[in-house]
Structure formats: C-alpha cells, structure tokens
Amino acid sequence: MDASGTSWVASAREEETPRHHTRWYLVFEGPDGTVLPMPEVRWQTRTTAERTLLAMSDFELRRRIHVVRERAALEHGASPEDGAQPESRRDRTSANAG
C-alpha cells in the first residue's frame, strides 16, 4: 500500500533479452493496471525473485513503491528525467543522522 492508501502488487517480470544474467526485475502493479518498473532490482531466476519478495518487509516495499511513484510523477519528489519539479517538496528522507 502506498502513502495514498492504494494497494500495489509487487512481482517480477522477465526482460526480453538474449543475455541470461539478471533477466528478472521488480515491478509494481496498481489496481487500475498501471505497471511501474524498478529495473535496478534484478534477479537471476523467477524462483529467487519470488523468494526475495516474500521475505521483503512491508516497510521496504513501501519505500520502493514511493521511489517508483516519484519517477512516474505520481508523487511529489524527483523524477529521473528533469529532476525535482518546482512545486515538489520532500516529506521524508532516507538519510540517517545517527
């Protein structure tokens, strides 16, 4: 579930590529059919992906959905192409002050 209360399903998709290493990557699927990829999170096999996703905490999944929603400009924050929008603000940070 994201910060707005929308439920998302985390799963793995296989990339169509001739290489055999790390072809599986993380995606989040929304209730309206929206698919938000997180291609920097990759696995060797579907089995490894499924095992990892089952072991991931709710906190970690929420953190990752926040990142992909920012990239898709569905949430305030930085986008990958043109940086932070002028009207955006950061509500939280992943920095540890301790």
N, CA, C and O atoms as a GROMACS GRO file, in nm:
protein
  392
    1MET      N    1   0.084  -0.116   0.000
    1MET     CA    2   0.000   0.000   0.000
    1MET      C    3   0.090   0.124   0.000
    1MET      O    4   0.187   0.132   0.075
    2ASP      N    5   0.057   0.220  -0.085
    2ASP     CA    6   0.138   0.342  -0.091
    2ASP      C    7   0.088   0.445   0.010
    2ASP      O    8  -0.005   0.419   0.086
    3ALA      N    9   0.150   0.563   0.009
    3ALA     CA   10   0.116   0.669   0.105
    3ALA      C   11  -0.027   0.719   0.089
    3ALA      O   12  -0.085   0.772   0.184
    4SER      N   13  -0.085   0.704  -0.029
    4SER     CA   14  -0.223   0.749  -0.051
    4SER      C   15  -0.326   0.642  -0.021
    4SER      O   16  -0.446   0.666  -0.037
    5GLY      N   17  -0.282   0.522   0.021
    5GLY     CA   18  -0.373   0.414   0.056
    5GLY      C   19  -0.405   0.319  -0.058
    5GLY      O   20  -0.486   0.228  -0.041
    6THR      N   21  -0.342   0.337  -0.173
    6THR     CA   22  -0.364   0.248  -0.287
    6THR      C   23  -0.283   0.120  -0.270
    6THR      O   24  -0.164   0.125  -0.235
    7SER      N   25  -0.346   0.007  -0.294
    7SER     CA   26  -0.276  -0.122  -0.285
    7SER      C   27  -0.205  -0.152  -0.416
    7SER      O   28  -0.262  -0.135  -0.524
    8TRP      N   29  -0.082  -0.195  -0.408
    8TRP     CA   30   0.000  -0.234  -0.522
    8TRP      C   31   0.047  -0.377  -0.501
    8TRP      O   32   0.060  -0.422  -0.387
    9VAL      N   33   0.072  -0.448  -0.609
    9VAL     CA   34   0.123  -0.584  -0.603
    9VAL      C   35   0.266  -0.582  -0.656
    9VAL      O   36   0.290  -0.539  -0.769
   10ALA      N   37   0.359  -0.630  -0.575
   10ALA     CA   38   0.499  -0.640  -0.617
   10ALA      C   39   0.519  -0.777  -0.680
   10ALA      O   40   0.478  -0.879  -0.625
   11SER      N   41   0.582  -0.777  -0.797
   11SER     CA   42   0.610  -0.903  -0.865
   11SER      C   43   0.735  -0.887  -0.950
   11SER      O   44   0.798  -0.781  -0.952
   12ALA      N   45   0.770  -0.992  -1.020
   12ALA     CA   46   0.887  -0.990  -1.106
   12ALA      C   47   0.844  -1.013  -1.250
   12ALA      O   48   0.753  -1.092  -1.277
   13ARG      N   49   0.909  -0.944  -1.339
   13ARG     CA   50   0.886  -0.963  -1.483
   13ARG      C   51   1.017  -1.002  -1.548
   13ARG      O   52   1.125  -0.965  -1.503
   14GLU      N   53   1.004  -1.079  -1.654
   14GLU     CA   54   1.123  -1.121  -1.727
   14GLU      C   55   1.147  -1.026  -1.844
   14GLU      O   56   1.058  -1.000  -1.924
   15GLU      N   57   1.269  -0.977  -1.851
   15GLU     CA   58   1.306  -0.889  -1.961
   15GLU      C   59   1.335  -0.972  -2.085
   15GLU      O   60   1.402  -1.076  -2.077
   16GLU      N   61   1.285  -0.928  -2.198
   16GLU     CA   62   1.314  -0.996  -2.325
   16GLU      C   63   1.453  -0.952  -2.370
   16GLU      O   64   1.470  -0.842  -2.422
   17THR      N   65   1.550  -1.039  -2.350
   17THR     CA   66   1.689  -1.007  -2.383
   17THR      C   67   1.764  -1.136  -2.412
   17THR      O   68   1.729  -1.241  -2.358
   18PRO      N   69   1.866  -1.131  -2.498
   18PRO     CA   70   1.943  -1.252  -2.526
   18PRO      C   71   2.036  -1.294  -2.412
   18PRO      O   72   2.080  -1.409  -2.407
   19ARG      N   73   2.066  -1.203  -2.321
   19ARG     CA   74   2.155  -1.239  -2.211
   19ARG      C   75   2.080  -1.325  -2.109
   19ARG      O   76   1.958  -1.317  -2.098
   20HIS      N   77   2.152  -1.406  -2.037
   20HIS     CA   78   2.088  -1.496  -1.942
   20HIS      C   79   2.105  -1.452  -1.796
   20HIS      O   80   2.047  -1.514  -1.707
   21HIS      N   81   2.181  -1.348  -1.771
   21HIS     CA   82   2.202  -1.299  -1.635
   21HIS      C   83   2.100  -1.191  -1.600
   21HIS      O   84   2.070  -1.105  -1.683
   22THR      N   85   2.050  -1.195  -1.481
   22THR     CA   86   1.962  -1.092  -1.421
   22THR      C   87   1.853  -1.045  -1.517
   22THR      O   88   1.838  -0.925  -1.540
   23ARG      N   89   1.778  -1.139  -1.570
   23ARG     CA   90   1.670  -1.105  -1.663
   23ARG      C   91   1.541  -1.068  -1.591
   23ARG      O   92   1.453  -1.006  -1.651
   24TRP      N   93   1.527  -1.103  -1.465
   24TRP     CA   94   1.405  -1.076  -1.388
   24TRP      C   95   1.422  -0.946  -1.311
   24TRP      O   96   1.526  -0.922  -1.251
   25TYR      N   97   1.319  -0.860  -1.313
   25TYR     CA   98   1.327  -0.731  -1.245
   25TYR      C   99   1.196  -0.703  -1.172
   25TYR      O  100   1.092  -0.761  -1.203
   26LEU      N  101   1.203  -0.614  -1.074
   26LEU     CA  102   1.090  -0.580  -0.989
   26LEU      C  103   0.992  -0.487  -1.060
   26LEU      O  104   1.033  -0.392  -1.127
   27VAL      N  105   0.863  -0.516  -1.045
   27VAL     CA  106   0.758  -0.427  -1.093
   27VAL      C  107   0.650  -0.416  -0.986
   27VAL      O  108   0.630  -0.508  -0.906
   28PHE      N  109   0.581  -0.304  -0.987
   28PHE     CA  110   0.465  -0.283  -0.900
   28PHE      C  111   0.345  -0.264  -0.991
   28PHE      O  112   0.349  -0.185  -1.085
   29GLU      N  113   0.238  -0.338  -0.963
   29GLU     CA  114   0.116  -0.330  -1.042
   29GLU      C  115   0.004  -0.271  -0.958
   29GLU      O  116  -0.026  -0.320  -0.849
   30GLY      N  117  -0.057  -0.162  -1.010
   30GLY     CA  118  -0.165  -0.096  -0.940
   30GLY      C  119  -0.300  -0.156  -0.973
   30GLY      O  120  -0.312  -0.234  -1.067
   31PRO      N  121  -0.403  -0.120  -0.896
   31PRO     CA  122  -0.536  -0.175  -0.917
   31PRO      C  123  -0.599  -0.135  -1.051
   31PRO      O  124  -0.690  -0.201  -1.100
   32ASP      N  125  -0.549  -0.026  -1.110
   32ASP     CA  126  -0.602   0.020  -1.239
   32ASP      C  127  -0.523  -0.035  -1.357
   32ASP      O  128  -0.546   0.005  -1.471
   33GLY      N  129  -0.429  -0.126  -1.330
   33GLY     CA  130  -0.348  -0.184  -1.436
   33GLY      C  131  -0.216  -0.113  -1.461
   33GLY      O  132  -0.138  -0.157  -1.545
   34THR      N  133  -0.191  -0.005  -1.389
   34THR     CA  134  -0.064   0.067  -1.401
   34THR      C  135   0.050  -0.025  -1.358
   34THR      O  136   0.042  -0.091  -1.255
   35VAL      N  137   0.156  -0.028  -1.438
   35VAL     CA  138   0.274  -0.107  -1.405
   35VAL      C  139   0.392  -0.012  -1.395
   35VAL      O  140   0.424   0.060  -1.490
   36LEU      N  141   0.456  -0.012  -1.277
   36LEU     CA  142   0.573   0.074  -1.254
   36LEU      C  143   0.694  -0.015  -1.232
   36LEU      O  144   0.702  -0.085  -1.132
   37PRO      N  145   0.789  -0.014  -1.326
   37PRO     CA  146   0.908  -0.099  -1.313
   37PRO      C  147   1.013  -0.038  -1.222
   37PRO      O  148   1.022   0.084  -1.209
   38MET      N  149   1.092  -0.123  -1.160
   38MET     CA  150   1.209  -0.082  -1.084
   38MET      C  151   1.325  -0.169  -1.135
   38MET      O  152   1.364  -0.265  -1.069
   39PRO      N  153   1.380  -0.134  -1.252
   39PRO     CA  154   1.476  -0.222  -1.319
   39PRO      C  155   1.610  -0.237  -1.248
   39PRO      O  156   1.688  -0.325  -1.284
   40GLU      N  157   1.638  -0.153  -1.151
   40GLU     CA  158   1.766  -0.168  -1.079
   40GLU      C  159   1.761  -0.283  -0.978
   40GLU      O  160   1.865  -0.323  -0.927
   41VAL      N  161   1.642  -0.335  -0.949
   41VAL     CA  162   1.629  -0.451  -0.861
   41VAL      C  163   1.608  -0.572  -0.952
   41VAL      O  164   1.504  -0.585  -1.016
   42ARG      N  165   1.709  -0.660  -0.957
   42ARG     CA  166   1.709  -0.772  -1.052
   42ARG      C  167   1.744  -0.903  -0.985
   42ARG      O  168   1.808  -0.908  -0.880
   43TRP      N  169   1.698  -1.009  -1.051
   43TRP     CA  170   1.727  -1.145  -1.002
   43TRP      C  171   1.767  -1.233  -1.118
   43TRP      O  172   1.738  -1.204  -1.234
   44GLN      N  173   1.833  -1.343  -1.085
   44GLN     CA  174   1.877  -1.442  -1.182
   44GLN      C  175   1.759  -1.527  -1.231
   44GLN      O  176   1.749  -1.558  -1.350
   45THR      N  177   1.670  -1.564  -1.138
   45THR     CA  178   1.560  -1.655  -1.173
   45THR      C  179   1.429  -1.606  -1.112
   45THR      O  180   1.429  -1.523  -1.021
   46ARG      N  181   1.319  -1.659  -1.163
   46ARG     CA  182   1.187  -1.627  -1.107
   46ARG      C  183   1.177  -1.678  -0.963
   46ARG      O  184   1.119  -1.611  -0.877
   47THR      N  185   1.233  -1.794  -0.938
   47THR     CA  186   1.229  -1.852  -0.803
   47THR      C  187   1.297  -1.761  -0.702
   47THR      O  188   1.245  -1.738  -0.592
   48THR      N  189   1.413  -1.709  -0.737
   48THR     CA  190   1.485  -1.618  -0.648
   48THR      C  191   1.405  -1.490  -0.626
   48THR      O  192   1.398  -1.439  -0.514
   49ALA      N  193   1.346  -1.439  -0.732
   49ALA     CA  194   1.264  -1.318  -0.722
   49ALA      C  195   1.147  -1.340  -0.627
   49ALA      O  196   1.123  -1.259  -0.538
   50GLU      N  197   1.075  -1.449  -0.645
   50GLU     CA  198   0.959  -1.477  -0.560
   50GLU      C  199   1.000  -1.495  -0.414
   50GLU      O  200   0.932  -1.445  -0.324
   51ARG      N  201   1.109  -1.566  -0.390
   51ARG     CA  202   1.157  -1.587  -0.253
   51ARG      C  203   1.196  -1.453  -0.189
   51ARG      O  204   1.165  -1.429  -0.072
   52THR      N  205   1.263  -1.368  -0.264
   52THR     CA  206   1.304  -1.237  -0.211
   52THR      C  207   1.183  -1.150  -0.180
   52THR      O  208   1.177  -1.086  -0.075
   53LEU      N  209   1.087  -1.147  -0.271
   53LEU     CA  210   0.967  -1.065  -0.250
   53LEU      C  211   0.888  -1.113  -0.128
   53LEU      O  212   0.834  -1.030  -0.054
   54LEU      N  213   0.881  -1.243  -0.106
   54LEU     CA  214   0.811  -1.295   0.011
   54LEU      C  215   0.881  -1.256   0.141
   54LEU      O  216   0.817  -1.241   0.245
   55ALA      N  217   1.013  -1.240   0.134
   55ALA     CA  218   1.090  -1.207   0.254
   55ALA      C  219   1.100  -1.056   0.279
   55ALA      O  220   1.140  -1.015   0.388
   56MET      N  221   1.063  -0.974   0.180
   56MET     CA  222   1.073  -0.829   0.195
   56MET      C  223   0.971  -0.777   0.295
   56MET      O  224   0.856  -0.822   0.298
   57SER      N  225   1.014  -0.684   0.377
   57SER     CA  226   0.924  -0.624   0.476
   57SER      C  227   0.827  -0.526   0.409
   57SER      O  228   0.854  -0.477   0.300
   58ASP      N  229   0.716  -0.500   0.476
   58ASP     CA  230   0.621  -0.400   0.427
   58ASP      C  231   0.688  -0.264   0.414
   58ASP      O  232   0.662  -0.189   0.320
   59PHE      N  233   0.775  -0.232   0.511
   59PHE     CA  234   0.846  -0.104   0.508
   59PHE      C  235   0.929  -0.092   0.380
   59PHE      O  236   0.926   0.010   0.313
   60GLU      N  237   1.003  -0.198   0.348
   60GLU     CA  238   1.089  -0.196   0.230
   60GLU      C  239   1.006  -0.185   0.102
   60GLU      O  240   1.043  -0.111   0.010
   61LEU      N  241   0.896  -0.256   0.094
   61LEU     CA  242   0.810  -0.247  -0.024
   61LEU      C  243   0.749  -0.107  -0.038
   61LEU      O  244   0.741  -0.054  -0.148
   62ARG      N  245   0.707  -0.048   0.075
   62ARG     CA  246   0.652   0.088   0.071
   62ARG      C  247   0.758   0.188   0.026
   62ARG      O  248   0.729   0.280  -0.050
   63ARG      N  249   0.881   0.170   0.074
   63ARG     CA  250   0.990   0.260   0.035
   63ARG      C  251   1.014   0.252  -0.116
   63ARG      O  252   1.034   0.354  -0.182
   64ARG      N  253   1.012   0.132  -0.168
   64ARG     CA  254   1.037   0.115  -0.312
   64ARG      C  255   0.920   0.167  -0.396
   64ARG      O  256   0.943   0.227  -0.502
   65ILE      N  257   0.798   0.146  -0.353
   65ILE     CA  258   0.683   0.198  -0.430
   65ILE      C  259   0.686   0.351  -0.429
   65ILE      O  260   0.647   0.414  -0.527
   66HIS      N  261   0.730   0.409  -0.320
   66HIS     CA  262   0.744   0.555  -0.313
   66HIS      C  263   0.842   0.603  -0.421
   66HIS      O  264   0.816   0.702  -0.489
   67VAL      N  265   0.953   0.534  -0.436
   67VAL     CA  266   1.055   0.572  -0.535
   67VAL      C  267   0.998   0.563  -0.677
   67VAL      O  268   1.015   0.655  -0.756
   68VAL      N  269   0.932   0.452  -0.709
   68VAL     CA  270   0.882   0.438  -0.847
   68VAL      C  271   0.765   0.532  -0.874
   68VAL      O  272   0.747   0.576  -0.988
   69ARG      N  273   0.686   0.564  -0.772
   69ARG     CA  274   0.577   0.661  -0.791
   69ARG      C  275   0.634   0.802  -0.815
   69ARG      O  276   0.578   0.879  -0.894
   70GLU      N  277   0.743   0.836  -0.748
   70GLU     CA  278   0.810   0.964  -0.775
   70GLU      C  279   0.859   0.970  -0.919
   70GLU      O  280   0.841   1.070  -0.987
   71ARG      N  281   0.921   0.862  -0.964
   71ARG     CA  282   0.973   0.858  -1.101
   71ARG      C  283   0.862   0.876  -1.204
   71ARG      O  284   0.881   0.939  -1.307
   72ALA      N  285   0.747   0.820  -1.174
   72ALA     CA  286   0.634   0.829  -1.267
   72ALA      C  287   0.556   0.959  -1.248
   72ALA      O  288   0.452   0.978  -1.311
   73ALA      N  289   0.605   1.047  -1.162
   73ALA     CA  290   0.541   1.176  -1.131
   73ALA      C  291   0.400   1.155  -1.074
   73ALA      O  292   0.312   1.238  -1.097
   74LEU      N  293   0.380   1.046  -1.002
   74LEU     CA  294   0.254   1.021  -0.933
   74LEU      C  295   0.259   1.072  -0.789
   74LEU      O  296   0.156   1.078  -0.722
   75GLU      N  297   0.378   1.108  -0.742
   75GLU     CA  298   0.401   1.158  -0.607
   75GLU      C  299   0.498   1.272  -0.616
   75GLU      O  300   0.575   1.282  -0.712
   76HIS      N  301   0.496   1.360  -0.515
   76HIS     CA  302   0.595   1.468  -0.509
   76HIS      C  303   0.733   1.409  -0.494
   76HIS      O  304   0.752   1.309  -0.424
   77GLY      N  305   0.829   1.470  -0.559
   77GLY     CA  306   0.968   1.426  -0.547
   77GLY      C  307   1.038   1.436  -0.681
   77GLY      O  308   0.983   1.489  -0.778
   78ALA      N  309   1.157   1.386  -0.685
   78ALA     CA  310   1.238   1.394  -0.806
   78ALA      C  311   1.190   1.296  -0.911
   78ALA      O  312   1.142   1.187  -0.879
   79SER      N  313   1.204   1.336  -1.036
   79SER     CA  314   1.179   1.245  -1.147
   79SER      C  315   1.313   1.217  -1.213
   79SER      O  316   1.404   1.299  -1.200
   80PRO      N  317   1.328   1.106  -1.283
   80PRO     CA  318   1.460   1.072  -1.337
   80PRO      C  319   1.504   1.160  -1.453
   80PRO      O  320   1.624   1.174  -1.477
   81GLU      N  321   1.410   1.220  -1.525
   81GLU     CA  322   1.448   1.294  -1.645
   81GLU      C  323   1.480   1.440  -1.619
   81GLU      O  324   1.579   1.492  -1.671
   82ASP      N  325   1.398   1.508  -1.541
   82ASP     CA  326   1.419   1.652  -1.527
   82ASP      C  327   1.432   1.698  -1.382
   82ASP      O  328   1.416   1.816  -1.354
   83GLY      N  329   1.460   1.606  -1.291
   83GLY     CA  330   1.484   1.644  -1.152
   83GLY      C  331   1.357   1.686  -1.081
   83GLY      O  332   1.246   1.662  -1.128
   84ALA      N  333   1.375   1.748  -0.966
   84ALA     CA  334   1.262   1.788  -0.883
   84ALA      C  335   1.179   1.894  -0.953
   84ALA      O  336   1.233   1.989  -1.010
   85GLN      N  337   1.050   1.878  -0.948
   85GLN     CA  338   0.960   1.978  -1.004
   85GLN      C  339   0.957   2.099  -0.910
   85GLN      O  340   0.972   2.082  -0.789
   86PRO      N  341   0.939   2.221  -0.961
   86PRO     CA  342   0.941   2.341  -0.877
   86PRO      C  343   0.841   2.337  -0.762
   86PRO      O  344   0.868   2.389  -0.654
   87GLU      N  345   0.724   2.274  -0.785
   87GLU     CA  346   0.622   2.270  -0.681
   87GLU      C  347   0.640   2.152  -0.586
   87GLU      O  348   0.564   2.138  -0.489
   88SER      N  349   0.738   2.066  -0.612
   88SER     CA  350   0.754   1.946  -0.529
   88SER      C  351   0.825   1.979  -0.399
   88SER      O  352   0.900   2.076  -0.389
   89ARG      N  353   0.801   1.896  -0.302
   89ARG     CA  354   0.871   1.908  -0.174
   89ARG      C  355   0.898   1.768  -0.123
   89ARG      O  356   0.825   1.675  -0.155
   90ARG      N  357   0.999   1.754  -0.045
   90ARG     CA  358   1.034   1.625   0.010
   90ARG      C  359   0.974   1.613   0.149
   90ARG      O  360   1.001   1.696   0.236
   91ASP      N  361   0.892   1.509   0.170
   91ASP     CA  362   0.832   1.487   0.301
   91ASP      C  363   0.922   1.404   0.392
   91ASP      O  364   0.912   1.412   0.515
   92ARG      N  365   1.009   1.325   0.332
   92ARG     CA  366   1.094   1.238   0.413
   92ARG      C  367   1.225   1.217   0.341
   92ARG      O  368   1.240   1.252   0.224
   93THR      N  369   1.318   1.161   0.411
   93THR     CA  370   1.448   1.133   0.353
   93THR      C  371   1.494   0.996   0.402
   93THR      O  372   1.446   0.946   0.504
   94SER      N  373   1.586   0.938   0.329
   94SER     CA  374   1.640   0.810   0.372
   94SER      C  375   1.773   0.830   0.446
   94SER      O  376   1.840   0.732   0.481
   95ALA      N  377   1.811   0.955   0.468
   95ALA     CA  378   1.937   0.983   0.538
   95ALA      C  379   1.924   0.950   0.686
   95ALA      O  380   1.820   0.970   0.747
   96ASN      N  381   2.031   0.899   0.742
   96ASN     CA  382   2.035   0.865   0.883
   96ASN      C  383   2.127   0.963   0.954
   96ASN      O  384   2.246   0.971   0.923
   97ALA      N  385   2.072   1.037   1.047
   97ALA     CA  386   2.150   1.140   1.117
   97ALA      C  387   2.232   1.082   1.231
   97ALA      O  388   2.309   1.154   1.295
   98GLY      N  389   2.216   0.954   1.259
   98GLY     CA  390   2.282   0.894   1.375
   98GLY      C  391   2.407   0.824   1.348
   98GLY      O  392   2.468   0.770   1.441
   0.00000   0.00000   0.00000
